[in-house]
Amino acid sequence: MENRYAAHPNEVKNYDTSRLREEFLMEQLFATDELVTVYSHVDRYIVGTAVPQSKDIALEVNLKDIGTDFFLERREIGIINVGGHGTVTADGQGYEIGAKECLYIGKGVKEVVFKSNGNEQPAQFYFVSTPAHHAYPTQKATQEQAQPNHLGSIESSNERTIYRYIHQGEGGIQSCQLVMGITELDKGNMWNTMPAHTHNRRSEVYLYWNLPEDGVVFHMMGEPNETRHLVVRDRQAIISPSWSIHSGVGTSSYTFCWAMAGENQTFEDMDGVAMKDLK
């Protein structure tokens, strides 16, 4: 399991492009027939993927990395499929997970296995796991069951729909601290979350996908008065500390998965940054 350590904003001001990418960008996440995991010391996330094609993939890591007897002994996990149809089995119970569908598995489940329902277009499971103190039941949600929230406008190039899967509000999948969902930009729109914001009580992870091969997103990060950017490609992810803005503009429309963890689960808890204060 790859480790990523927390970074102080005063230090990040001095990072060059290579160091920024090394600390905050997860470039090589999806690998066929492999479990890929990254451990972030920012809110103790584990970000990972499973792309089962010729074989099933079990959610198993070096237990010394997490200090427990099995992966979800003291953790919960949110899984979103960004590929073809697949099945996730949790302690013997199978759940068929289609594209843009989500499965939450709570603390205490001992065995999790990822499987594709067809080899020609394998499932591509993306997951985020956080520490948990309470066992909530395993639950699936389709995109139709998620709560859509339409934001933005074509005039500001940020017309988009937010789908909340795991969240504290009505109709959401309950969890200890994980909050997770998908944002889809309408065709012809490129910006997400601008004007920018921070939320000092929570960190966030972004996975960008549905980008063409030659498409990129310029992900904005850093303190509002010390912004930096990272060039992100399809199926790459960003770790966003609580002190950092997290906004992006693409060369085309795209989709991204967001996951948050920290002090609270209130989706609207954010500190807005006025456009005049960005530097």
Secondary structure, 3 states (H helix, E strand, C coil): CEEECCCCHHHHCCCCHHHHHHHHEECCCCCECCEEEEEECCCCCEEEEEECCCCCEECCCCHHHCCCCCCCCCEEEEEEECCCCEEEEECCEEEEECCCCEEEECCCCCCEEEEECCCCCCCCEEEEEEECCCCCCCEEECCCCCEEEEECCHHHCCCEEEEEEECCCCCCECCCCCEEEEEEECCCCCEECCCCEECCCEEEEEEEECCCCCCCEEEEEEECCEEEEEEECCCEEEEECCCCCCEEEECCCCEEEEEEEECCCCCCCCEECCHHHCC
